[in-house]
Amino acid sequence: MDDFEEIDVHTAKELIDQGNVYVVDVRGQEAYSDGHIANAVLVDDSNIEDFIKTADKSKPMVCYCYRGFSSKGASQYFKEQGFVK
């Protein structure tokens, strides 16, 4: 069983609209530059350690990619690093 909650796009939008949530884009720089969700933070190999060190691990996170495979792995990794939501 996964340690994170998989949500649909409508729930993600509600969380994002409420604010106080990290929106983490794990698609890569080119895709992020081409377009991303407002206030999303690109997290990739170049900055993931800094993100983990400085982020509030109790703050909810919406993690996304193209089809859900990369974000699923990233979500699991964030959970292993101490993020709780």
N, C-alpha and C positions, 0 to 999 in steps of 0.2 A: 504494500500500500504506500502511496506517495505521502510525503510529509507536508505537502502544500495543497492549497485548494485551487482546482481548475474552475474558472468562471467563464461565463459567456460574455459576449461583447456588450450586451445591455447592462449587465452587472458591473463590468469594467467601466463603462461610461458613467454610471451612477457614482461609483467610487471616485473617479477622476473629477467629476463635477462637484462633489462634496469637498474636494481639496484635501490637504494634509495626507497625501499619499505620494510615494515615489512612483513615477512612471518611468520604467527602465526599458530602453530599446536595445536589443542585443543583435540587431541585424547587420551591423557594419557601417563604417563611415559613409560610403557612397550612398547606400540606401537611406541612411539618416539624413544626409544632405539633400537627397531628392525629395524628402518629405517625411514628417514624423508627427506624432501626437503633440499638441501644445504642451510645453513644459516638460517634455520627455528628456531624459538624460541618456546619452549614448554611453553604454558600459561595454567595453571590449577588453581584449588582453592588455592594451596599453594603459588602462586606468582602473581596472577592476580592484586591484589591491588598495589603491587610494580611496575608492568608493567604499569598500568594506571598512576601512579604518575610520572614515569620517562620517559615515551615515548613521542615523539613529536607527538601531536595529529593532526598535519596538514600533516604528512607523510602518503602516501597511505599504505594500508594494504591488504594483501591477507591472508584470514583466511580459514583454511581447516581442514577436519576431514575425516571420512570414506565415508559417503554417502551424506553429506551436511546438515544433520539435526542439529547436534551440532554446526557446524560453522555458520549456519544461525542464531541460537540463540545467539551465541557469537558475531557475527557481529552486531546484533541489540543492544546488551548490550554495546559494544564498542561505537557505535553511541550515545547511551544515555549518555555515560560518556564523550562525547565531541570530539570523533574522527570524522574527517570530510570526509575521503575518504576511 
